[in-house]
Amino acid sequence: MTFHPNAITFSQVMDKTFKQAAESYINSGHERRYLDRIIPHIGDRPLSAIFPYDVRELAKALYPEHRNSTRNRCVITPVRAVMFHGYDRGWGPPSRLRNLKVDEPKRKKAASPTWLHDFFRQCDRDGAPHIAALVMFMSQTGARVSEALRLEWQEVSFASKTATLLRTKTSTHSVRHLSDQLIHRLHSLKSATADSPRVFRLTDRSHVNTRIREICSRADISYKPSHTCGRHAFATNSIAFGNDIKTTMEAGGWKSAAVFLGTYVNPRHASRKVAESFNLHHCDSDC
């Protein structure tokens, strides 16, 4: 059998606009997130008339006060995806759209066990058991603040010492095991808030950070927002306690080792610890 492909003329390719390619892209099952803000600006342009310089300038115009990482995520990446989809369908040329240069982010210093101890002690002094339990939950399970705030008592099992996080960032449910210390905190919290279906009575992450800042000030410790004293602390402290990378990633719900190691794990006194390990396994001329 002879295959005769349908011929696509240059004029047909030129007729396809970014808006048409975007609609096809969305209908193929991809996200329309960010595209609604982009289409009014370049939707009527043929794909072959969209140039990298124009897209980079559009990103700066749409997000003038944001960093290049945000511009890449909200403009460069979705435009490139739509243009590649158009090329895949024979509607336009291949895209050579590169990301804007992004500076290396300043690594956040995760909450150490000492910091957490001082924070929990101040919470007890202030009569803020829900804040203590929330930060302990995040720092011992790797839960994001949004996941923790959605947690309901029906998703917590004191018998199996687990909590099930629903609708996580990866759109899957995730079971997290709880320490005895955390179980004790949660049990006390439930006794005090039996009428509420939610475990932690706060609903706004900005309010959470406000309360954390106030407690840090009274405890005379550095302020660390919820993600730094929660998910970052879980990653760094778990590795410091001797757990291996894969175990920690699975326990905290990470999929990318590059993100986990590059963003979340901040080893303390790395050089000194390595030197001390060589002290235990030294080999000199007397070996």
N, C-alpha and C positions, 0 to 999 in steps of 0.2 A: 504494500500500500504506500502510495506517495503522499507525503505531508506537504501541503501548500500553505505556508503561513500567510495570514492576512497582512498585506502591505500597509505600512503606516507612513504617510507622506510627511514631509517637513512642515507643511502648512497645518496638518492635523496636530502635530506635536505642539506647534506654536499656539494653537487655539486653546489648549488646556491651561486654565488659570490655577493659581495657588488655592483659591477657594474650592474649585472642583476637585483638586487633588486632596485637599483637607477633608472634604465630604466623603470621598472614597476611602481615605485613611481611617476615618471614624467608623464608617460602615463596615470596615474590615475587622472591627472589634477592638480598635485602639482607642486610647483616651482622647477626649477633646479638651482636657484640662490645659489651660493656658492659651489654646488656639482661639477662643472667642475674643480675646484681647488683641490678638495678632491679625486676624483676618480683615478687620476694617481698614488696616493700613496697607496691606499688600495682597489682599484677596483677589483683586481684579487684575493683577499682573500675571502675564504668562510665566510659567516656570523658568523659561529660558531667559527671562528679563529680570530675574532676581539674582542679585550679585552679593557675594559675601560682605563687602563693605557696607551695603545698604542694610543688611540684616544686623550687623554689629551696631550701626548707628541707631537702628530701630530699638535694639535692646537698651541702649543708653537713654533713648528718649522715653521709653515706657517705664524704665526703672532708674530714674536719674539719681536717686539717693541710695541705691543699693550697691552691693559689691558685685564684682564680675561673676562670682559663683552663682549668685541669684539670677543675673542676666543670662548666664549660660543655661541654667535650669529652666527658666521661664520663657526664653525666646530662642536662643541658638539651637538647643536640643530639639524642641518640637518642630521648628522650621526645617531643620536638617532631616528629621524623620519623615515629614510630609514630602519633601523634595526627593528623598530616596524612594519613597513609595511611588511618586510620580514617575521617576526614572524606571522603577521596576515594572511599571505598566506601559512603558514606552511613550510617556507623555512629555518628557523633558530630559535635559542633559544630566549627567551625574553631578552631585553636589560636592564641592570641595570646601565646605563651610567649616572653619576651625573655631574652636572655643576661644573666648577672650582669655587673656592670661590671668591666672588666679594666683595670688600670693599664698604661700603656705600658711594655714591657720595656726594661730597661737595655741599651743597645746594646753588644755585645761588641767589644772592640778586637782586630781580626784581627792575626795575626802578620805583621810587615813582612818584607821581604827581609833586612834587617839582623838581625832576631831569628832568622830561619831560618838564616842563615849562622852565627851564634853557636851555635845549637842543634846544627847538624850538626857543627861543629868540636868541640864538647864530646862528642858521641857518638863521634867518632873517637878522642878522648883516652880515653874510658871503655871502648873496645872494644865498643861497642853498635851494630854496623852494621845490625842488623835494625830497631832503633828509628829510626835515621836514614832508612833506606829506607822505612819505613812512613809517617813524617811527610812525607817528600818526595813519596811517592806520593799521599797525600791532598791535600797543598797544591798539587800540580801537575796533578791530574786532577779534583779536586772530589769524590773518592770519600768516602762516609761510612765511619766506622771499621768498622762491621759488614760493609760490602761489601768493604773492604780485607782484613779478617781472613779472609773466606771465599775469597779469591782463591787459585787453585791454579796451579801452573806450566803445566799444559796449556792454561790460558786466557791465557797470556802468549806473544806472538810477538815474538822478538827481530828477526826478519827484517823484519816490517812495523812494528815499534816500536809495538805496540798491546797493550792488555789488555782483556779482555771481562769486564765485571761481570755476574754472573748474579743473577737474582732481586733486582733493585734495589727500592727503596721503591715505585716505580711499577709493580712486577711485570713489568718488561720487561728484556731484556738491553741492555747499553749498552757500546759500544766507546769506549775512551779512548786517545788517542794519547800516547806517552811521549817526553819530552825525552831528548837524548843523555846528559845528566847522570844522569837517572833510570835509563836503560838500563844505564849503567856500574855504578850501585849495585846494580841487580837482578842483573846478570851476576855480580858478585862474591858476592852473597848466594847465588845458586844453586850456585856452586862450593863454598860452605861448607856448604850444607844440601841436598845432592843426594838424600838419602834421604827427605826429607819432601815430600809432595805439595803442601803449603801453602806459599805464598810467604813469609808472615810467621808465625813459629812461635808467636806469642801468639794466644790464643783468647778472652780475656776483656777487654772494653773497660775495665773498672775497673782491671785490671792494666796496661793501656796507659797510662792516666792517671797511675797510680802511678809508672811508670818515667819518664814525661815530667816529672813534678814533681821527681823526684830529679835528673834531668839539668839541669833549669832551675836548681835550687838550686846545683849545682856550677858552672854557667856564669854564675851571678849575673845571671840575666835573669828577668823576670816569668813566672810560671807561666801557661800557656795550655793548657786541655784539648784533647783530640784534635779536637773539632769546630771550635774557634777557630783552632788552628794548621793545620787541614786545610781543610775546606770553606769556612770563612769567609775564610781566607787566599787560597784560590784565587780566589774571587769578587772580593775587594778588589784583589788584586795584578794580576789579569788586566785589570780596568778601568783601573788605574793605568798599566799597560804600554801602553795605547792600544787594546786590543781593544774592540769595540762591545758593547753590552748583549746583543743577540740571539746573537751569536757565543759569548759567554761562557756564556750560559744553555744553549745547545745543547751546548756542550763539557762542561758540568758536570751536565747532566741536569735543569735546572730547567724546570718547566712554567708557573709563575706569575710574571709580572713583578713583581707587587705584593709577593710574598714575597721574591723575589730582591733587589729594590731596598730594601724596607723592613727586611729582616732581615740580609741577608748583605753588602751593599755598604756599606763605611764609608770614604768618601773622606778622604784625609789632606790637610790644609792646603788645603781647597777654596777658601776666599776668596783666599788668596795666589796660587794657580794661575790662578784666573779673572782676577785683576788683572794677572798677568804676560801672560796671553793678550791682554788689551786693550792692553798695551804694544806688542805686535807688530802690532796692527791699529788703532792710534790714529787719531783724526781730530779736528783742532782747527780753529781759525779760519783757518789757512793752507792748509787743504785746497782 
